[in-house]
Amino acid sequence: QVDLVESGGGLVQAGGSLRLSCAASGRAFSSLTMAWFRQAPGKEREFVAAINWGGATTDYADSVKDRFTVSRDNEENMVFLQMNTLKPEDTAVYYCAASLSYVYEIFRGAGTIKYWGKGTLVTVSS
């Protein structure tokens, strides 16, 4: 069992930055692929970014590529999402997720998410 708790959300102006954190419990963390998803009001949850167990492989949704960076610290059981140049369309609840699937599988929508966090709200004002 892995529990995921997100933090770092809030209100920011367009063009600003936020750093989301995800704290994970459980000894299996370092073997898991970690990902971020988001769900905007009235929309389906969508993939944002993923990182493999060692941190060497990452992938991003086209909408956030070159603006967001995913990273992890296996010693601290943490995953991060650095979000720069935020846009109003980035407004959403952001979820941390853990998976046994490969990064490319999650990117393509074929991965299986084993654990979800409860989410943190990011609001970007124009």
N, C-alpha and C positions, 0 to 999 in steps of 0.2 A: 504494500500500500504506500502510495506517495501522495502527500497533501501539498497543494500548491496555493500560495497566497501572494497575490499581486499588490503592488503599492506604487505610488508615484504619479498617479493620475491627477488631473486638476483642470483649471481654466487657464488658457494661454491665448495670447493674440496671434493672429496669423503671422507667419514668419519666425515665430519663436521656437523654443526647444523644450522638450521634456525627456526625462529618463525614467522609464518604467523598470521596476524590479520585480522579480518573482522568487520567493523563498520556497525551497522544496525540502520536505522532510523525507526520511527514508534512505536506506543505504544503497538503493539501486539507482540513485540519481545519475551517477557518472556513466552508466551504461545506456541511458535513455537519450533519444533524440528529443530536443525541446523546441517548441514552436510558440508563436504568437498568432492569435486570430483576433478579429474584431467584428463587432456587429453594430451597425448604425441603426438609428430609429427607423423602423419600417422595412428594414432590409435583412437579408439572410447573413449569417455569420460567414466571414471570408478569411482566407489565409493571408497572413501578413509576412511572416518570416519564419525560418527554421534553421537550426544549427545541430550538427551531429554531436555524438557523445564527446569527442575530443576537441571540438571547436574548429576543426580544420575545414569543414564543409558547411557552407551556408547557402541559402537561397531566399529570394524576396519576390513578393508580388510586384508586377511592373509599376503599379501606382505608387510604391514607396521606394523603389530602387534608387539609389544614390542620395536618398534623404534619411533613411532609417538604417541602423546598424544593430545586429543582434550579436550578443556575446554571452559567455558563461564563465563561471568560476566554480570548478568542481570541488575545490577544497572547502568552499563556503556554501555549496549547494545553492548557487544563485544563477539566475538567468536575467539578462538585461536587454532592454530595447531602447537604444538612443534614437530619439526622433527629432530631426532638425527640419527647418524650413516648413513648419507645420501649416497646413491649409484647412480651411473650414470643412472640407470634405473628409478630413481625417477624424472628425468628431465621431466617437463611437465608444462602446464599452470594449476594452481590450482584455483578452483572456490569455492566460498562460496555459500551455498544454504539454503533456508528456506522452511519448509514443515509443514503441519498439520498431516502428517502421523507419525506412531510410528517408533522408531529407528529400530526395527526388520524388519519392512516393507521396509524401505529404504535399509537396509543391504541386503535383499533378492531381491532387484530390483523391489519390488511391490509398493513402495511408490510413491507419487506424489509430485514433487517439485513445489512449488508455486512461489518462487522468486529465481533469480540467480544474482550473481555478475558478473562483467566483467572479472575477473580473474587476477592473478598475476603470472609471469613467474619465475619458479625455474629451474636453470641450475646447474647440478652437474658434475663437470669435474673429469676425472679419473687421 
